């Protein structure tokens, strides 16, 4: 038996002409907002990339969804395998939700820090992806078994599992949005009151989180009713369509307002602040290295043991200071990895001439080729480390 794959049928309308017009307006406005945001907003923020991807996915979903609503409204003759098309639309919807939430999280962090995401946030993102992918797999499995005219018991079991994972996905999404709202209110206290531009960005993100929170809550309620009231399935799907579009449009507008204008990253005061802190750390490392080696006269310690003295995880300090200390920690670990194979150059530490009593002038460090050197105005260049040829290979 070939099943229902190539059998003819007609689509069922979810609503009247008003729903078609409503979806057309939402699809058009969301797409325009997305295009303006992607073109005019900062390209130098890698933290916003996922947000852009989520907005593009949402635009594609609304456009294709409007096509689906129009086909249903016209009661166009189709084959039964047309039910695969809504499942494909659901892919764009699920990943749009994930990428928008994750992008908002990263942009919120970018307001205060240039550091990468922590492991806990990445784990939550991975959980959302897992739940989203699994419910999509069950959705396609349900469509394939139904088209294959499989046993009704099997279809019913797959339907229950898919519904359970869809509810779980919506619940986790709602919890994550609540966490983001609380986190946003906490970290907003550390924005300087004189930085009015950043305050405006944070307020726009607050509004975006409100719309996202309402949309997520409505999604939980509606998804929970899908399999409980099969007699009102058309009305439930229509309500889901309207609510999702009604709150997605202002969400996209607020996200566009929560991102700064496209400008060189050097204009960002946060970039300047963290670059200054890294410069201070570099000077501190070089000064300590000069002290230990007595301005290049003694053998330097191993690079790993030397840099470990600067590897301190901040504890018991407020959030802004902690972010600065974590930036320093990242820089120390970057240096440890970069110079992990460098070897100290042995220095003969014999007696010095009695005439050498004055302290050499202040010196700085320099890396030349495959050798780290210190430069002294009177004594010339003294090599401290070298990179063995075997390490290069």
QUIDADA-V694883 format. One record per residue. RES is the residue in one letter. PHI is phi in degrees with one decimal (999 if undefined). PSI is psi in whole degrees, -180 to 180 (* if undefined). OMEGA is omega as a letter, one per 40 degrees, with the letter a starting at -180 (* if undefined). Layout:
[[RES/PHI/PSI/OMEGA] [RES/PHI/PSI/OMEGA]]
This chain:
[[X/999/131/a] [X/-83.4/-6/i] [X/76.4/-153/a] [X/-103.0/10/a] [X/-55.3/-43/a] [X/-113.3/20/i] [X/-85.1/145/a] [X/-86.5/150/i] [X/-159.0/-176/i] [X/-124.8/149/i] [X/-73.1/157/i] [X/-106.6/125/a] [X/-71.8/136/i] [X/-87.8/-18/a] [X/-169.5/-177/a] [X/-90.9/-160/a] [X/-64.4/-31/i] [X/-60.0/-40/i] [X/-67.4/-38/i] [X/-63.6/-45/i] [X/-66.1/-42/i] [X/-59.8/-48/a] [X/-65.8/-33/i] [X/-65.6/-42/i] [X/-64.7/-46/a] [X/-61.5/-47/a] [X/-60.7/-43/a] [X/-66.2/-47/a] [X/-68.8/-40/i] [X/-64.6/-41/i] [X/-65.4/-43/i] [X/-62.8/-44/i] [X/-61.5/-41/i] [X/-63.8/-45/a] [X/-62.0/-44/i] [X/-63.2/-42/a] [X/-65.0/-46/a] [X/-66.7/-36/a] [X/-77.5/-43/a] [X/-94.8/-18/a] [X/-90.6/167/a] [X/-63.5/131/i] [X/-90.8/-14/a] [X/-86.1/-2/i] [X/-94.6/97/i] [X/-64.4/-21/i] [X/-66.0/-24/a] [X/-90.9/-4/a] [X/-61.0/-44/i] [X/-64.3/-33/i] [X/-65.3/-41/i] [X/-63.3/-42/i] [X/-62.3/-43/i] [X/-62.8/-39/i] [X/-67.5/-38/i] [X/-65.8/-44/i] [X/-59.0/-41/a] [X/-65.8/-39/i] [X/-63.2/-44/i] [X/-62.2/-41/i] [X/-60.5/-48/a] [X/-65.9/-37/i] [X/-65.5/-50/a] [X/-67.7/-34/i] [X/-66.3/-38/i] [X/-63.9/-39/i] [X/-61.0/-42/i] [X/-64.0/-43/i] [X/-63.3/-38/i] [X/-66.6/-42/i] [X/-62.6/-42/i] [X/-67.1/-39/a] [X/-64.0/-37/a] [X/-80.6/-2/a] [X/50.5/49/a] [X/-70.0/135/i] [X/-65.6/130/a] [X/-139.6/174/i] [X/-88.7/160/a] [X/-62.8/-25/a] [X/-70.1/1/i] [X/-63.4/-20/a] [X/-66.0/-13/i] [X/-70.6/-30/a] [X/-62.0/-48/i] [X/-59.6/-32/i] [X/-66.0/-38/i] [X/-65.6/-39/i] [X/-60.3/-36/a] [X/-64.7/-27/i] [X/-61.2/-49/i] [X/-63.8/-36/a] [X/-68.1/-47/a] [X/-62.7/-48/a] [X/-73.7/-25/i] [X/-64.3/-46/i] [X/-58.9/-44/a] [X/-65.7/-48/a] [X/-70.3/-33/i] [X/-67.2/-46/i] [X/-63.4/-46/a] [X/-66.8/-38/i] [X/-65.0/-40/i] [X/-61.7/-41/i] [X/-60.8/-43/a] [X/-71.0/-38/i] [X/-68.1/-40/i] [X/-58.8/-40/i] [X/-68.3/-34/a] [X/-66.6/-24/i] [X/-59.3/-31/a] [X/-116.3/-20/a] [X/-153.9/152/i] [X/-97.5/2/a] [X/-71.5/160/i] [X/-73.4/170/a] [X/-69.2/149/i] [X/-79.3/167/a] [X/-65.9/-38/a] [X/-62.4/-43/i] [X/-64.3/-40/i] [X/-64.3/-35/i] [X/-66.6/-40/i] [X/-64.9/-42/i] [X/-61.7/-42/i] [X/-63.9/-37/i] [X/-63.9/-43/i] [X/-62.4/-42/i] [X/-63.1/-43/a] [X/-61.7/-49/i] [X/-64.2/-40/a] [X/-65.3/-45/a] [X/-65.7/-40/a] [X/-66.6/-41/i] [X/-68.1/-32/i] [X/-66.4/-41/i] [X/-61.3/-42/i] [X/-67.6/-34/i] [X/-64.3/-45/i] [X/-68.0/-38/i] [X/-62.3/-39/i] [X/-63.4/-44/i] [X/-65.0/-42/a] [X/-66.7/-42/i] [X/-68.0/-36/i] [X/-67.6/-43/i] [X/-67.8/-30/i] [X/-80.1/1/i] [X/57.2/49/a] [X/-78.7/-179/a] [X/-63.1/133/a] [X/-58.5/-32/i] [X/-63.8/-41/i] [X/-65.7/-43/i] [X/-61.0/-41/a] [X/-65.6/-41/i] [X/-65.4/-44/i] [X/-63.9/-39/a] [X/-63.5/-41/i] [X/-65.1/-43/a] [X/-64.7/-42/i] [X/-63.0/-43/i] [X/-62.4/-41/a] [X/-63.2/-43/a] [X/-71.7/-32/i] [X/-67.4/-40/i] [X/-65.1/-42/i] [X/-62.2/-42/i] [X/-62.0/-45/a] [X/-65.0/-38/a] [X/-66.9/-45/i] [X/-63.7/-40/i] [X/-60.8/-42/i] [X/-64.5/-42/i] [X/-64.4/-42/i] [X/-63.0/-41/i] [X/-65.9/-40/i] [X/-60.2/-44/i] [X/-60.7/-42/i] [X/-64.1/-39/i] [X/-64.6/-43/i] [X/-66.0/-43/a] [X/-63.8/-38/i] [X/-64.6/-42/i] [X/-65.7/-36/i] [X/-68.3/-48/a] [X/-77.9/-19/i] [X/-66.3/-21/i] [X/-67.1/-21/a] [X/-92.2/2/i] [X/-80.3/131/a] [X/-61.2/137/a] [X/-67.9/-17/i] [X/-84.5/-14/i] [X/-89.6/77/a] [X/-66.6/-32/a] [X/-65.7/-45/i] [X/-68.9/-32/i] [X/-63.3/-40/i] [X/-63.6/-41/i] [X/-62.2/-44/a] [X/-65.0/-38/i] [X/-66.2/-38/i] [X/-64.2/-38/i] [X/-67.9/-35/i] [X/-57.7/-47/a] [X/-64.7/-39/i] [X/-61.5/-41/i] [X/-65.8/-33/i] [X/-64.0/-48/i] [X/-64.4/-39/i] [X/-66.3/-38/i] [X/-65.2/-44/i] [X/-64.6/-44/a] [X/-63.0/-41/i] [X/-66.6/-40/i] [X/-65.2/-46/i] [X/-61.2/-35/a] [X/-65.0/-40/i] [X/-61.6/-47/a] [X/-63.0/-45/a] [X/-70.5/-43/i] [X/-62.6/-36/i] [X/-65.8/-21/a] [X/-94.6/-10/a] [X/-60.0/-47/a] [X/-93.6/-5/a] [X/-90.8/-25/a] [X/-129.2/70/a] [X/-63.1/-23/i] [X/-71.4/-21/i] [X/-113.5/29/a] [X/-60.7/-42/a] [X/-63.2/-43/i] [X/-66.5/-37/a] [X/-67.5/-44/i] [X/-64.7/-37/i] [X/-65.9/-41/i] [X/-64.8/-40/i] [X/-63.5/-40/i] [X/-62.0/-48/a] [X/-67.0/-46/a] [X/-64.6/-43/a] [X/-62.8/-43/i] [X/-72.0/-36/a] [X/-63.2/-37/a] [X/-97.6/-16/i] [X/-72.8/-37/a] [X/-62.8/-54/i] [X/-65.1/-28/i] [X/-61.2/-46/a] [X/-65.6/-38/i] [X/-65.2/-43/i] [X/-67.2/-37/i] [X/-63.0/-41/i] [X/-61.4/-37/i] [X/-78.0/-18/a] [X/-86.9/-2/i] [X/-106.9/140/a] [X/-71.1/164/i] [X/-65.0/156/a] [X/-70.6/111/a] [X/-148.4/161/i] [X/-56.3/140/a] [X/-65.1/-21/i] [X/-65.3/-19/i] [X/-78.8/-10/a] [X/-76.5/120/a] [X/-62.4/-27/i] [X/-65.9/-39/i] [X/-63.5/-45/i] [X/-62.7/-40/a] [X/-62.3/-46/a] [X/-73.8/-32/i] [X/-64.4/-39/i] [X/-63.6/-41/i] [X/-65.9/-39/i] [X/-67.7/-37/i] [X/-63.1/-42/i] [X/-63.9/-40/i] [X/-63.4/-43/i] [X/-61.2/-45/i] [X/-63.6/-38/i] [X/-65.1/-41/i] [X/-64.3/-46/a] [X/-66.7/-38/i] [X/-64.0/-43/i] [X/-65.3/-38/i] [X/-64.4/-39/i] [X/-65.8/-37/i] [X/-66.5/-43/a] [X/-66.8/-42/a] [X/-90.4/4/a] [X/51.1/56/i] [X/58.9/42/i] [X/88.7/5/a] [X/-88.3/-24/a] [X/-108.4/162/i] [X/-67.7/131/i] [X/-74.2/152/i] [X/-70.4/168/i] [X/-62.1/147/a] [X/-60.3/-39/a] [X/-65.1/-49/a] [X/-67.2/-35/a] [X/-66.5/-46/a] [X/-75.0/-22/i] [X/-63.1/-27/i] [X/-64.9/-22/i] [X/-97.4/-3/a] [X/-88.5/87/a] [X/-123.6/124/i] [X/-85.3/127/a] [X/-70.9/136/i] [X/-140.7/146/i] [X/71.0/26/i] [X/-125.3/164/a] [X/-71.7/171/a] [X/-61.9/-50/a] [X/-60.4/-43/i] [X/-65.2/-35/i] [X/-65.2/-39/i] [X/-63.1/-39/i] [X/-65.4/-42/i] [X/-66.5/-34/i] [X/-69.8/-32/i] [X/-62.3/-44/i] [X/-62.6/-41/i] [X/-61.3/-43/i] [X/-61.4/-41/a] [X/-66.2/-41/i] [X/-61.8/-44/a] [X/-67.5/-33/i] [X/-64.6/-43/i] [X/-65.8/-39/i] [X/-61.8/-41/i] [X/-71.5/-41/a] [X/-65.4/-40/a] [X/-107.2/21/a] [X/-62.7/-26/a] [X/-99.3/2/a] [X/-78.2/142/a] [X/-117.6/136/i] [X/-65.0/145/i] [X/-88.5/127/a] [X/-68.6/135/i] [X/-116.8/136/i] [X/-78.2/120/a] [X/-103.4/52/i] [X/-75.9/-178/a] [X/-66.8/146/i] [X/-94.5/157/i] [X/-61.2/144/a] [X/-64.2/-26/a] [X/-70.4/-16/a] [X/-85.6/88/a] [X/-117.4/-21/a] [X/-81.8/147/i] [X/-77.1/130/i] [X/-60.8/155/i] [X/-64.7/163/a] [X/-59.7/142/a] [X/-129.7/166/i] [X/-129.5/165/i] [X/-97.8/157/i] [X/-151.4/142/i] [X/-106.0/120/a] [X/-123.5/117/i] [X/62.6/-118/i] [X/-111.1/25/a] [X/-134.7/131/i] [X/-90.3/125/a] [X/-124.9/161/i] [X/-112.8/145/a] [X/-112.0/126/a] [X/-121.2/136/a] [X/-63.7/-34/a] [X/-99.3/-42/a] [X/-91.8/-2/i] [X/81.3/-153/a] [X/-95.9/134/i] [X/-122.0/122/a] [X/-80.1/137/a] [X/-111.2/-41/a] [X/-134.7/158/i] [X/-142.1/159/a] [X/-104.0/114/a] [X/-60.3/150/i] [X/-62.6/-37/i] [X/-62.5/-34/i] [X/-69.5/-34/i] [X/-65.3/-44/a] [X/-66.4/*/*]]
